[in-house]
Amino acid sequence: MRSLRRALTAATAVTLMALSVTACSDDGTTVRFGYISDYNGASLLAIADKQGLWEKQGLTPEIKVFTNGPLQIQALGAGDLDFGYIGPGAMWLPASGKAKVVAINTLAFADRVIGRPGVTSMQALKGKKVGVPEGTSGDMVLNLALKKAGMTTSDIQKVPMDPATVVSAFSAGQIDGAGIWYPLIDTIKQKVPGLVEIASTKEFPDSSFPTAFVSGPKTDQELTSKVIKVLQEANDWRAAHPEESVTEAATLLKLDPAKVKADAANVQTMTTADLVAKTKDGTVAKWLNSLGDFFVSTGQLKSRPDPATYYTGDLYEKAFAK
């Protein structure tokens, strides 16, 4: 699929910023973990480091920042990562067999279609240039908004570009609209204060937008179970300490805590017990099936697979029971 190739070929232009979260130990298993520079992608990794959760499982993390989920899944497939983080817009890649979802993280509502000052509707974007990182949640909200407006991608000039290029192109007036997410939208607002939020994932209450942590398509069950346990304990600390979790994420991201707090406002967190219950009662499968149907409608999937083929819910449940 050309959109996948475009999204993943961009990896050659991405510089991976390796950050050692803890000092390497001789007896710890190194885990290479990818993330995105936002609250969803960074908070659990920051908490796990601060609370010593990796060491409890005999693991030493080596984390790398990426601009989007598809690039991490490419790195997983190439053997350059062990685990990564994706938003809902990249969930079609695990669904197509390119990765496994090992843990659901949050429900996210950070994605928007934005327009330049005066561009106040999807109809106003007809024939205009709209930048979007393909295969991401920005692409997803754009497709949802077009469908709601009775439009298709043929009604706009869709311009595939990486997230950083969306920010610079929109700020420079080179594109009229974009499918993109917070906190990048805050960055754009500093340069284009009159930008218009035309559409939001919050406008689609019948759809769910889970973020997740992923591994390669072939999982090492013992290692995966240890990593899941780290994520579960960090998740519960985050749920119990929302303000402190913002501070920890901001420290890792080297961002103003106020910006991270604004980003976190677009996130619904859940306790691990809640996520286990939602795995058992089929709620998580319902979320994934909803996304699967969407990706079939966009042509990113030929058919909707059973979530059990790519979500390791059994490992998630067992890790919680330990």
Disulfide bonds with the S-S distance in Angstrom:
none
